[in-house]
Amino acid sequence: MKKFLLLTASVFIFGCKTQQTTMTTSGEKTALSKTSEGDLIGQGNVKDLFQAAFRDWFTSGYESYKPDAATIHKLRDLTGGISVKIFMGTWCGDSKDQVPKFYKILHEAGFDKEDITLIFMDRNKTTPEKLESGLAITNVPTFIFYRTTIPGGKKGPKGDPKTKELNRIVESPRETLEADMLKILTNQAYKHTYAN
């Protein structure tokens, strides 16, 4: 019962009502759908992983992962102005292993659900709306970290927020997800698994 309540609380924090049609940050409509194999494709949210086909591996991975408490404590002070795009495949073993752990870290570190974008890809690592366009997604999962900056230090016509990619974790971490995140968010030297 205790685990169920914890998981329910995390869904409340991260989940939004699952919608067939969602909006991207640029205002474009995207549709979350399923492939003929039953895998999700398009932009969604963590609540989509609670469908019967995915729930067992997601909840098991989320509940069993115990991130390093000291690292999580440091991450809590670094979440402001940070957003994350997660590219994954519900068909992919690495996504099934890493994404539940990643959501556990995001939850414990206090990330705002509005700063997390979850994109489901097909086996060719594409989406119908080309949400991956220009981002060089070669492996899943890929976790891309962005920092929001406001030119001139204030919002307005010339001070619209811009995002800059800080770095990314590709497929699996070098150390642990939380240790790699800490390096990225503190601007330490970091190369993902497939970087030259």
N, C-alpha and C positions, 0 to 999 in steps of 0.2 A: 504494500500500500504506500509506503514511504517513497519507493522508487517511482511509482506511478504519479504521485503528487509532484515530485521533483521534475519529472519529465513533462507533466502537464503545465507546470509553472514555466518551464523553458519554452514550450510552444506558445504560451501566452505572451512571453517577452519577445520572441523572435517571429512568431507566426502572424500572418495577416489572413484575412479571409481569402481562400483560394479562388481565383477568378480565371475564367477561360480567357478573357482578354485583359491584358495589363498595359501600362504605359511605361515607356522607357523615359530616362531623364530628359531626352530631347523631345518628348511628347509624341513619339511614334507608338502606334498600337502594335502589340505583339500577342500572339496566341500560343498558349501552352497546349501542346497536344501530345499524343502518343504515337510511336512508330508502330509498324505492323508487328514487331516483336514485343510490344508492350512497354517500351522504354519511353521516358519523358523526353520532350524536345521543346526548346523555347525558354523564355524567361518565366521563372516561377519564384517560389519561396520555400523555406524549410518545411512548412506545413504539407507541401506536396509529397514530402518523403515519408509521411505518415499514412499513405495509401497502403493497402494490404500487401501489394507486391514488394514494397521497399521497407516497410515498418520494422520487420524483424532485424535486418542487418543495421538499420540506422539506430534504433533504440538500443540494441546490444552494444554497438560501438560507442555510442554516446555515454551510456551508463557505466561501461567498464573502464573508460579512459580516465586516468588520474593525472592531470597535468601538474607540473612542478609548481608548488604553491608560491615559492619565492619569485619565480619568473612571472607568474600571473600577477602578483602584487606589483611588480615593476611595470607590467603592461597596462595596468589600470590607469596610470598617469599619462599614458601615451596615446589614448584613443581619440582625443579631441582633434577634429579636422582630418581624420583618417577615414577613408572608405575602402571597401574591399569588393572585388568582383571574383566570384567563384565560378569557374567553368568545370563542369563535371559530366560524367556519363553514368546513368543508372545501370548500364550494362558493364561498367568497368570495375574490375577488382580493386585497383588502387583507389578509385573514387569511393567505393564502398568501405574501404579501410580508413582513408584519411579524412573524408568530409565529416563524418560524425564526430571525430576527435576535434576537428577544426571548429565546429559549432560549439562544442563543450568549452573550448578555450575562449571563443568570442563571448559566450554567455558569462563565464567566470571573470573575464577581463572587463565586462561592462560595456561592450560595443552596443551602440544603438542599432536596432533592426533596420532603420531607415538608411543606414550607411552600408548595408550588405546587399549585394545584387547576386542572385543565384541564376546561373544559366545552364540549362541542360543541353547537351550536344548529342548528335547522332554518332555512329561509329566512324564516320569520315571527319569528325570533329568540326562539324558545321551546324548552323541553325537556319531555318527557312528565311528568317529576317536578316541573316548575315550579322548577328550580334558580335561575332568574333572578328569582323572585318578590321584589318589593320593592326590586330593585336598579336599576330604570330603564335596562335595556340597550336602547339605541336603535340602535346601530351596532356592527358587529364588524370587527376585534377590539376588545374592551374589556379593559384590564388594570387591575384594581383592587388597590390597595396597602392593606394593613391593618397596624396596629401592635397587638401583643398587650400588654395591661396586666393587672396582677394587683392587684385592690383590696386595700388595706392592705399591699401589698408582700410578701405571702406566700401560698402556696397552702394550701388547706384548705376546709372547708365554706363559709366566707364569703369565701374568697380565690380563687374559681375564675377562670381567665383569661377576659378579655373582649377582643374585637377591636373596633377603631375604624377606620373607613375614613379614610385619610389623603388620598387623591386618586386620580385615574384618568387613564389615557391612553386616548383614544377614537379608534379607527380608524387614525389616524396621528399621529406625534409633532409637536410644534411645531418642535423643532430636530432632535434625533436621539433615539432611544429611550433611550440611556444618559444623555444630557444632561437629558432630561425626568425620568427616574428620579431623577437626582441632586437636581434641584430638589424633587421630591416628598419624598424621604427626608431632606432637610435642611430641610424646612418653609419653603422659599422660596415666594414668590408664584408660583402656577401655575394656569392655566386650560386645560382640554383644548380640543381643536379646536371642539367644539360648545357650550362653556360661554358663557353670556351675558356 
